């Protein structure tokens, strides 16, 4: 999808659809008044009748008999007056509603007028970025293994603003479109079934990404090399599977720096639970256990698309967790790359076992920071539901940056405790650590486990078990937390 920015008044050029924002009250915005004239008073009559409520994101389609726009989409701001400003959170809701409405029609192109919209403490670049990312993401359709009757046709969106804001609007549209593409990359990978999206498939996707930029390199650490490196913890997870594990190492050097920011993704391409077998109901959704890895690939896709001036290393620990005669058993003791031994009390707590070796591996990059992303615990879903990502960190300054990045993009996280008191539950009589604590505070003890392998650098853990995908009728990957990660990496280059 292409986003253009131009200086243009309402009804100045031909378009299939014009989007305007207005308070759906008796006082219409200037552009809405012009649209109402073209529509022979239909907009004002609909508002006066009470049939068009002044609720944020409420929209209505109009088909003027004259003018250069075949359709006019009027979107209500919920404001009491036409010239008031929205807060940023409300505008994000408005942008999402607008994107959904646009992508519900078979449109090839549309124009959006920005002059009648203002957001408190946010420039037009942020407005443009928010709209373009939401529209790009709303156009996503899963087509890899099913036929779709009507593919989205929206190919071009023109954002109209005044001349003074044009450069900022263009920057925002470029960034927003790239973020949207990264989100859609993560969603596609998440939605693919486990028989297609294997560890090898993820490795090949990383190799393809490396072909898009001379600043991007990909290295695949195979099982034999993992064994030499002492990655007994990661290898213990893949032991029962016929699919070979992969440690996928990507580096994007958009600027020269000695200390990169590092992101690490959990890539369990299917999780049966292993010998600690999961219940059958809902097990199909365990293809989403690689959404941490998907978000890492989506983030790197965005950075490459932007040619961003950042230095980022991305590592994916990819494996399939299956039961077989070779599988790791509860009570087995494995040795991690760090040298710490781990008693595997539950083979369904496998994400931390692949991550701990990946987190040890990234020490070689002398990182400025490390953020891991994982669908790690159902306990995090119980604690935070599906709205906020769980955030744990050993450095408050890093946690604050991630929280702010999530707030700016509405891809929010919530900080959870990482206290020493919780570590007591990880004690083992037969190894340095047990891989699970008790039933209580499961997301916290999982993060505490990872903290034992991250003592040499600033580290944060994002538990996305509740935010990486939706269940039920709207089942599908969300692409979170790509927008949070991109924002964080660009802000802290």
Secondary structure, DSSP 8 states (H G I E B T S, - for coil): -EEEEEE--TTSS-BS-EEEEE-SSSS--HHHHHHHHHTTTHHHHHHHHT-S---TT-EEEE--SSSSBS-EEEEE---SSTT--B-HHHHHHHHHHHHHHHTTS--SEEEEE-TT--BTTB-HHHHHHHHHHHHHHHT----SSS--SS-----EEEEEE-GGGHHHHHHHHHHHHHHHHHHHHHHHHHHS-TTTS-HHHHHHHHHHHHTT-TTEEEEEE-HHHHHHHT-HHHHHHHTT-SS--EEEEEEEESS--SS-EEEEEEEEEEE--TTS---STTGGGGGGGGHHHHHHHHHHHHHHHHT-S-EEEEEEEEEEE--STTS--TTEEEE-TTS-EEEES-TT--HHHHHHHHHHHGGGG--SEEEEEE---HHHHHHHTTT-EEEEES-HHHHHHHHHHHHHHT--EEE----HHHHGGG--SSSSEES---STTHHHHHHHHHHTT-TTS-EEEEE-TTTSEE-GGG-EE--TTHHHHHHHHHHT-
